[in-house]
């Protein structure tokens, strides 16, 4: 089983945004952007979102809850339903809003698209960060938007496919 690096835990990845609908603009490249957890919290970010398989009964900071897949799991008492899935329904409206700001007939279309998707990932990171449980503060601090072209996304393909939580 592949375990992602403890210093990088992808939370959401918006990869290969489809530009094929722009038939006359084949020169545009696909974009990747996303939200990750960096630093020490990357090691436990998924447990706080999906629940623990290791624990057999709740402890002082945990409760029985339902994760975003509807499974009954031991969860953080601060986020008994996780912290990402509870705001996931707001992701696509943010992406659509940012993409609607693009002047598709204007200049620098590729740059406009990169700015739009980067803005979306930053806004989504703010949403997720606000829902994250607080213990040491590492999780909230570690949740970061990753802009298009950032090597964090390109260099961690296996981690992203194995640990994508949203979208």
Secondary structure, DSSP 8 states (H G I E B T S, - for coil): -----TTEEEEEEE-S---TT-GGGTT-----EEEEEESGGGGTHHHHHH-BSS-SS--TTEEEEE-TTS-EEEEETT-TT-SSGGGGGGHHHHHHHHHTT--TTSS-HHHHHHHHHHHHHHHHHHHHHHHS--SSSHHHHHEEEE-TT-HHHHTTHHHHHHH--B-
